[in-house]
Amino acid sequence: MNDSSSLVIHLLGKEYRVACPVGEQDNLLRAARYLDTQMREVKQANVIGLERIAIMAALNISHELLEARSKASSDETGSARMQALIDRLEGELRALEELAPQNRSSVKP
């Protein structure tokens, strides 16, 4: 049984045949289109040479990835803090609810 197949992608007008796991073809094509767009943007900035264009595009994409990971990490940290505050508030509310019946029974009209 073969767990991968090959797929043709296009980058800057050139064809490349690459191995691709079965079921991941759409993701690979989407990634190739994104890379092609990034490489074209780098080329428009007057970077010359396929290797240099590829390296600059890879650096730009790596930067985007690291920024996204950093944001996701800070979002997770913020979510964890928010959950801790919610848990603490819920605990305080439960404690107040437990005290409320005691206070009502000691106050007589």
Secondary structure, 3 states (H helix, E strand, C coil): CCCEEEEEEEECCEEEEEEEECCCHHHHHHHHHHHHHHHHHHHHCCCCCHHHHHHHHHHHHHHHHHHHHHHHHHHHHHHHHHHHHHHHHHHHHHHHHHHHHHHHHHCCC
